[in-house]
């Protein structure tokens, strides 16, 4: 029996219209009734998933969410921070200077919003603020307080240009940060110990849930660590090849309610069979 199911949002839980399909809502509700913990696990800021947490009734006692690609784990009932891993001012300066060298727009977060030091604000930064439902501001790095706590820094650009940027990144950065590509136009930098996989592992252990009792569902590079960790890693039909290769099961696409299909087939149907 699976006791915890961690679900990515964009490209997984949400269809291409950024909606949760009705049969997915129903299936999540049925899973909760069976005592399965449903944990939204997103690269988005916590503010960018709160409306979904509320709509899906995932803010009850004992409910949790994972944000910023694993840099934040929060109790969604009390809003208590369970775990947090942040970057600092020195990281911001270093990555900003690198972004200028590589001619790639960037933005960063605090607990209140997303900010860019680029006066010519990238359309992808605007998209991030829109999708995450958080304020967007222009802030020069020299104006940022040195005691700032930064959950996530992102490089953003047209996919072709971002791919070239990725190829030119210093190899040493891989030891200094967890670096994941969450979309063709988003490259994310978080604390080196932060990942979706580590966050799911930490939460499961805290709740006394075994690795084999966990399921994770995702589609992109930032989901790979949790797909590899879980007792059952599920790749969406629209997932990138690396996620499909690492997964134990491939479900339907996000536009075909793949989350509902996987949970019904792998978690709910076996429970119903055992109950007979």
N, C-alpha and C positions, 0 to 999 in steps of 0.2 A: 504494500500500500504506500502510495506517495503521500507524504505529510506536508510538503512545502513545494509550491510551484512558483518559480520566479519567471516573470514574463517581461521581455523587452516591449517598448511601446511603438516607436516609429518603425513602420515596415513589418510589425509583428502583431501587436494588439490592435493597432489602428489600421484601417484601410487607407487607400491613397487619398481619401477625402478627409483624413485625420479624424475619423469617426470610429467608435466601437460598435461593430455590427450587433444587432439585437440578439442573434443566437449565441454570440460570444458573451454578452451580458448574462444571458440565461444560464449558460454553462458555468460561468464563474460563480454565479449564485448557488447553483447546485453543488459545485465542489465545496464551497464554504459550508453548506449545510452538512456535508459529509465530514467536516472537521479538517479539511485541507486548507492550509494557509496559502493565500494568494498574495504574492509580493510583486508589485510593479518595480521593475529594475531598469532604470533609464539613464541615458547620458544627460537628460534634461536636468535643470535645476529643480529643487523640490517645489518651488513655486509654480513651475511649469507642468507639474503633474497633479497638483492639489484638486483641480476641478474634476479630473478623472477619478481620483481617489474618492471624492465625495459622491460622484455619480454612480460609482460601482459599489458603494457601501463598504469601502475598504478602510474605514476610519473608526472601526469598532475596537473594543478592548482586545489587545493582543494582535493588532494589525501593524504591519511595518511596510516601509518603502525604502528603496535604494535609489539614490540620485547621484548626479555628477559621475557616472561610470564607476560607482563604488566608493567614491570619496566621502559619501555621507550615507549613514543608515539612520533612519528616524522612526520612532514610534508614532504612527499616524493618529492615534487616539489622544495621546497626551502631548504630542509634538516634542517629546524629549529626544535629544540626540543620543543615539546608542553608540555610534562610532563616527569619527571624523578624521580625515587626513587632508591637510591643506598645503598649498604652496605659499611662498612668501614673496616679499618685495624683490629680493635678489633674483628669484626665478623670473619675475615679471620683467625686470631690466634685461636679463640675459636673453629671454625669448623675444622680447621686443627688438633688441639690437639684431638678433638673428633674422627676424621677420623683415627688417629693413634691408639687411644684406641680401636676402633672397627675394626681395621685392614681392612679399606676400602679405596681404592684410591679416590682421589678428584682432582678437578681442579677448576679454577676461571677465570673470565674475566675482562678485562678493555675494553676501546673503540677500542683498536688496535688488540687484539688477545686473545687467551686462554693460560693459564699457569698452570703447575702442579708442586707441590713441591716434587713429587715422582720421584726419580731417575730412578726407574724401571717404565717407563711410561706405563700406562694401555692401552690396545687395544681400550677400550671404549673412552678414551681421544683422541686417534688418530682418531677414528670414528667421534667424535664430531667436531674436527677441519676440517676433510674432508667434512662432511655434511654442516658445516657452512661456508666453503670456507674462513677460516681465519688462520693466522699463529699460530703455536704451539711452546711454549717455556718452558724450565725447569727453574723455579725460586724458590729458597729457601725462605720460609716465612720471615726469618730474613733479607733478602735483599730487601724486598718490602717497598717502601716509606710509611710512616705512614699516608700521606694525600691521599692515593689511593682511587678512587671511583670505587666500584665493583658492576656492575649490577646484577651479579648472581654467586653463588657458587654451585658446583655440587658434589655429591658422585656418583661414578660409580663402577659397578661390575657386575659379572655374576648374572642373575636374582635370583637364589637360595640364593646366598650369600648376595645380596642386600636386599632381603626380610628379612633375619635374622638381618641385620643392622637396618632396619626400625623398627623391633620389639624391638630393644635395644635402640632406641633413647630416650633421656630424654623427658618426657612429657612437661617439661617447655619450650622446643624449639618451641612448637606450638604457644606460645604467643609472641615469639621473632621474628619469621619468618613466611612467607607463604611458606609452604613445599608441593611440589607436585611431583608426580611420572609421568614423561612425556613419559617414555618408560620402559619396564621391567628391563632395565639396567641403567636408569638415575633417580636420585633423586635430585630435584632442590630446592635451598634455595634462596629466594629473600626477599626484604623489607616486613615487615608485612602488609603494606597497598597495596602492589603490587599484582595484580592478573589480569588475562585476563578479568574477569568480571568487576572489578573496572575500568580498562582502557577503555573498551567499553562503560561503563556507563558515564565516564568523557567526552569521545570524543563525544558521542551522545548528551549529555547535552550542550556541547560547541557549537555544530552545530545546536542546536534547534530541535533535533530529539527526539521524544517521545519513551519511552521504548517499547510500543506496535508496533512501526515502525521499530524495530530492529530484525534482524535474525542473529543467530550465528550457525556455523557448526563445529563440532569437533568429536574426537574419544577417547581421553585419559583423564587421571586424571587432567592434567593441563587445560583442556577445560571445566571442570565441572562448574566453577564459571560463565563463560560466557553463558553456556547452561542454567543455572538457572536464569540468569539475563534477557535474551532476551525475547522479545515478542513472538518469536518463536525460541526455541532451537532445533536444528536438530542434531541427532546422526547418524554417519556413520554406515553402515551395519557391519563394522569391529570394532565398538566401544566397549569399555569395558562395562560390565553390569551396572555399576554405572551411566555412561553417558546415556545409553539407558533408564534407569529408570527415569532419570531427564528430558529427552527430550520430546518435544511436537510432534515430528515427527521423524520417522526413514527412512533414505534413503538407497540407495545401497552402496556397499563398495567402497573404494578408487580405486580399480582395475576395477570397473564397472561405473566409472564416477559419483559417488554418489553426488558430488557437483552440477554437471550440472542437474541431475535429480531433486534434491530438489529445485534449483532456478527456473527451468522451471515450476515445478508443483505448487510451493507455491507463487512465485513472478511474473513470466512473463505471465503464462496462465491466472491468474485472471486479470492482466492488459489488456490483449488482449480481454478478455470477456467484461470488462467494456467499452472498446473502441468501441464495436459493437453497 
